[in-house]
Amino acid sequence: MGVFDEEPDDQESQLKIPAGRLQRLTRVAGLGASLATQAAAKVISRGKETAAHGDSIISIEQAEKIVSTLGEMKGVAMKLGQQLSMEVDHMPPEIRAVMGRLYNQAPVMEPGMIIGQLENQLGQPPDKLFAGFDMKPWAAASLGQVHRAHTHDGTPVAVKIQYPGVDEALSNDLKNIGMMVKSISAIARQADGVEYFNEVNRELHHELDYLREARSADLMGKAFALFPDLHAPRVFRELSCQRVLTTEFIEGQTLRQFVESNPSMEERVRVSHQLIRATYGPFMSAGLIHADPHPGNYLIRPDGGITIIDFGNVRMFRREFIEAYRRMILDDISESPRLRTLPELIKGGFRIIGEENRQTADEICEDIRIIFRRQVSGPYDYSRCTMIPEVRQYIRKRKFEFIHFRPPADATFFYRAAGGLMQNLRLLGAADDFRPTFRQCCELEYRFLGEPA
């Protein structure tokens, strides 16, 4: 690996992020209008069979257009596209494969820009900082791109470099979204989403701070120490700053690559148990959760262990929230669940808007918990898992009642992690009795390790 290895392939786009607020809004609006028109035409031409047979109304060509537009935009727009690629229930595999390119094949920085960023942030060009540095990105995503390199003592490392201007692009995306959220909240106070938007806004800005991510990686590494087969890469502090993060490079297959390698059911089961521990182990033992669960953030190593990467979105939760879920999961695992859900959630920080809505909130909580209880009430086959689409359908059906029951703002990230775990388990398609692993996590003793910020 040379310091200035080959330039990006001809087919790879060079990075030029549109940063202006109006410019970004116009790009997304134009893309949305184009896709909506094409989708409507497809539904009209094919009739109701499209929905009845679960056919995707997004074509390969449309997916390519989404990837091209959002890949150039980076920031929040690209993150939304990445999230779409995890929708196992709404997109066929070939469409998800195209969308999945947003994780590692997005437009990249040209060599001069890479050198400039390293000089600006770490004070030296790559040939001084590293013994070897591959100018071709190993991965390119929403806020930065990753390069393989070697330190002067020969250690292989991954160097994540933030895109110049992505902070402005992200801020403008959030201003556009915030304007819409505030407008809706002003019109319908019961649908006030400002506190949730503010929480997401704060967290996405945190993701721009790679020193905070380094602290989060250290914390998660301590939490994973309870499990010998889980691992967080070591951070090289002397080669890191607010816009550059250097960690040890770990060889392994991403979760999607692992599935595509056609592993045995035994291997799928092993990895499924590991993913459950990686999510609920740190949550129950330290109140920490990795809230960016896309398949590219899990590397299945040749030795059978898993390395978790990308700690830009690690959240710490209040003890009351943790204990509420600990009690409910242990109760669900038992042969005769007895705990009512609503009182536990209120202890965890949930609120009922209007006492007259308590009975409805209680009913909703029990209905949803019954759906999610399946995975811990006995042996479970995740290849047949329909929990997430069922809950989404239930919420749509009762959306006007849901607005009277408000989770704490940071719960958004817990549900993102828990929902992402289910999507990943569905992707693996393993069948086993997962109760012992859920119980193992819930029986871990809580210990405060520190906070990311």
N, C-alpha and C positions, 0 to 999 in steps of 0.2 A: 504494500500500500504506500503510494507516494504522497508527498505533500500536496501536489497539485495534479491529482489524477484527472482522468478525462472529463471533458465538459459534458453537461447533460445531453442525453440523446436528442436528436433533431425533433422527435415527436413530443418531447416534454416542453411544456410552456414555460416561458420565463416569467418571473413574478413581477406583477405590477398591480398593487392593491388599490382599488378605488376607495378613497378615504372620505370624500365629502358626504355630508349627511343626506342631502337631496339626491346626489348621484347614487348612493347605495339604496335609498328608498325606491328610486326609479328603476334600478336594475331588478330588485326583488319583485316589485309590482309588475314590471313587464314580463318577467319569467312566470309569475303566478297567472297573469291573464292569458298568456300563450298556452300554458299547460291546461288551464281550466277550459279553454275553448276546444282544445284537442280532445280532452277527456269527455266533455259533453257530447261532442260529435261521435265519439266512439260508443258511448252509452246509447245514443239515439239510433245509431246504425245497427247495434247488436241487440238492443232491447234489454229487458230485465234479466236475461240469462247471465249477463256479466256479473251482476251482484249475486245471483242465485248460485252460481258455480264458483264463487270466490275468485273469479278472474281479475287480474290486475288491470286497472284502467290506465296504468302508466306503461308505456311501451319502452323497449330498449332504447329507441331514438330519444324519447323524452328523458329517460334516465341519464343518457349521455349529455343532454342539454343541461340538466340539473347539475351534474358533476362539473361540467365546464364552467357554468356561471358561478356556482357557489365556491368551487375550487379557487377561482380567481379572486373572489371577494374575501375569503378567509373570515376570521372573526365569528360572530354569532351566527351569521348566515350559513357558514360552512358547518358549524356545530349542529345546526338543525338537520342538515343533510346527512351528517354522520349518524344522528339519532334515527333517521328514517331507515338506514341500512340495517338496523337491529330489529325492524318490525317483521318478525317471523310470520305473523298471521296475516299481514296485509300485502306482502309482496312475494312473488315467486322467487326461487333461488337465483335465477339468471339476472333479475332486476336488482336483487340485493347485492349480487357480485359486482355489478357496475357501480352502484352507490357506495359499496365498500372501498372503492378506490380513493374516496375522500380521506381515508385514514393514512394512506402511504404513497399515493401517486398524484397528489395535487401539484399545481404549478410551483416551481422552485425558484430560489434566489440564484442569480448568476454568480460566478466565482468572485468577481470584484466586489459585489455586495456582501458576500460571506466574509471576505477578508476585511472589509471595512467595518462590519459589525464586531468582529473579534478584536480589531485594533481599538475601536471606540469603547468597547466594554471591558476588555481585559488588558489593553495597553500594548499588545503585541500581535503580529500576524501569526497565522497557524504554524508556519515553519519554525517559529521560535517557541511557541507554546507546546508543541507536540513533536514527537519523533517522526510521526507519520499522520497524515490527515487526508481522508478521502473527500475530494471536493463534490463527488456525486452523492446526494442525500440517500441515506438508508431509509428514511421515512419523511414525508412532508404532510403536515396536518394543518389545523385551524389557526394556531397562534405561532407556530415555529416549525423548524425542520431539524431532523436529527442526522448527524454525520458520524461515521465510524472513524476512530483515531487510535493512536497508541501514545501513551505517556513516554517520557524519556527513559523510564526503567522497563519499558516494554509491555506495560499493562494495557490490555484492550479496553477502550472506553467508548461511551456514547456521548456525543456533544450536541445538546439541544440549543439552537440559536433562534432567538425570537425575530420574527419578520420586522424590518423597519416600517413604522407607520401602522402596525396592526393595533396598537393601543388606541390610536385615533379612530380607526375603523370600528373597533369594538365599542368604543364610547358612543359613536354616532348610531350604530345599530341599536344600542340600549336606549338612547334618547328617543329614537323613532318608536321603539316598542313601548317605552315609558309614557310617551304622549298618548298612545292608544289606550293603555291601561288606565291612565288617569281620566281620560274622556269617558270611558265606560263606567268607571267608578263614580264619576260625578253625576251621570245620568241615572244609574241604578246603585244606590248605596249598599243594597244587600249583596251585590256582586263585586264589592270592593276588593280588588286584588293588589292594592298598592303595597301592603306589607310583604306580600309574597314576591312581587316584582323587586322591591328594594333588597330583599334577601338574595335573590338571584343576581341582581346587579352588583351587589357587594362581592359575591363569590366569584363572579366572572372577572372582576377587576383584580381579585386576589390571584387569579390564574396567571396574570401578567408578571407577577413577582416570583422569580425563580428561586430567590433566597428563602421565601416562605415555603415553596415547594420542597426545597432541600430540608428544611426543618420537619416538614410533614413526612418525608421519606424516612428520616431518622426515627420519628415517632412510630410509624407503621412497622419499621424494622424491629423495634423493641416489642411491639405487640405480636408480630409474627414469630418471635422467638419461642413462644409457647408451642409452636408447631414446627417440628424439624423439616417438614417438606414444603414450607412456605418461606418466601425470601423476598426482601426488598434490596435493590442494588445499592452499593456503597456510594456516597457522594464524595467527589473530590473538591473540597472547599476552595483550595488554592486556584482551581480552574473554573470557578463558578462565580456568578454575580447576579444582579437583578435581571439581566436579559440573556444570560448564558448559563446553562447547567450541564455539568460534566459528571457522569456516573459510570460505574463499571459496566462493561458491555457483556450481556448474557446471551449465550446461544440458546435458541429454543424455537419451537413452533408457536405461532399465535393460535388462539383457540380455534379460529376458522380453518387455519392450515391443518391443525390436528384433526378436525372433523373430516376435512377433505382427504386425509391420508387413510381413511377407512379403518379406524382403530377397532379393536375387539370390544365387545360389550363390557368385559372386565376392565379394560382401560378407560372406557367412558364412565363407568361407575366410579373408578378411583378418582378421576378428575372432577367428577360431580361432587363427591364428598369434599375434595380439596377446595372447590369454589365456595361451598357452603361455609367451611371453616374460615376462608379468607374474608368473607363478608361478615358473618355473625361472631366470629372469634374476637377480633379487635373491638367490635361494637359492645359485646357483653363484658369483656375484660377491661376495657379502657375507655369506652364511650366514643371510639373512633370508627369512622366508616369511610371507605374509599368510594366516593360518589360518582365515579366515571367508569362504569362497568362494561365498556364496549369490548368486544372480543380481542382487539389488538393490544389490550393492556394486560393480557395474561400470556405468559410464555411457558409452554410445556417443555421442560428440560429433558435431555436424554436420560438423566438419572431418575426420572419419574417425579421430580419435584416441580413446583410452579414458582416462577418469579413474577411478581406483580410490579408493573411500571406505571409511570405517569401519575404523580401525586399532587397535581395542581388543584384537585378538588377533594380535599380531605376535610371532613367535618367532625367536630366534637359535640356530643349531645349531653344535655343535663341528666343527672343521675335519675331523676323522677321519670323521664321518658324511657330510659334504658330499662329500669326496673319494671315499668308497666308492660313492656314487650317481653321481658324475661318471664314474668308471671303468666302472661297469656299463652306463650309458646309452650311452657311446661304444662300448663293446664290442658292445652290442645293435645299434647302427647299422651296425657293420662287417658285411661280407658273411659272415664266418665267426666268430661269437662263440666265445671261448675261455675267458673267465674263469668260474670256478666261483663261484656266488652266496654260499654259506655263508662261505667265508673272508673275502670282502669285507664281509659284514654283521657278522662278528665284529670286524673292524677298526673298524667304525662304531659298536660298542658293544653289539651283540647278545650274549646269553648262552645257553648250552645248560645245562639243568638235568640233570646226569647224563651222563657221557661215553658211557654205553651208548646214549644217544639221538642221537648225532652223525649216524649214517647216515640215520636217519629225518628229522632236521632238514635234512640235505643234500638229500634227495629232495623234501621239501616246498618248499624254497626254489627248486629248479630247476623244479618243476611250476608254481609261481605266476609265476616270472619268464618262463616260456615264454608264459603267457597275456598278460602285459603287454607282451611284446616285439613283439606284432603291430603296435602303433601306430608303431614306429620301424624295422620290418624292410622297409618298402616303402610305396607309396601306401596310404592307409587311409581308409575311409568310416566316420565316427563315427556316422552315422545307423543303422548296423547294429552298433554297438558293444555287445558283451555281456560285456565284461571284468569289470565289477564284480559282476554277478549270478553269473558263473561262479566267481569267487574266493570269494564268500560261500558258494556251494554247496559248494565244495571244503573250505572251513574247517569248515562244519557236518559234512561227512562225516568229517573227520579231527580233530575238536575235541579229542579226548582225547590226541592226539599233539602238537597245537599248544601245549599248556600247558607242554611241556618246552623250548620255544624262546621266549625273552623278549626283545623289543625294548627299547631304552632308553625310559624313561618319556616323554620329550619327543617321541619318534617319533610318538606319537599325533597330534600337530598337523601333522607332515609328511604323514602319510597322510590326514588330514582335508583338507588343501589339495590333495594330488594326486588324491584320490578326487573332491573337489568339482570340480576342473578337468575330470575325465573326464565327470562329470554335465553340466557346462556345455557341453562339446564335443558331447556326445550331444544336448543341447537344440538346439544350432546345426545339427547334422546335416550338417557340411561334409565333403567328400571331397577329399583332396589328398595330396601327398607332404610330410609334416610333418618329415621327417628333417633338412632344412637348419636349421630353427628350433631343434629340440632340440640339434643340433650347435653352433649359434651360442651357445646358452646354456652348454653344457658347456665350450666353449673360452674362456669369459670368465675373465680372471685374477682370482683372489681378492684382495680388499682389505678390511681391517677398517674399517668405518664407525662403529662404536660399538654400544652395546647399548640396548634400549628402557628398561631399568630403571637 
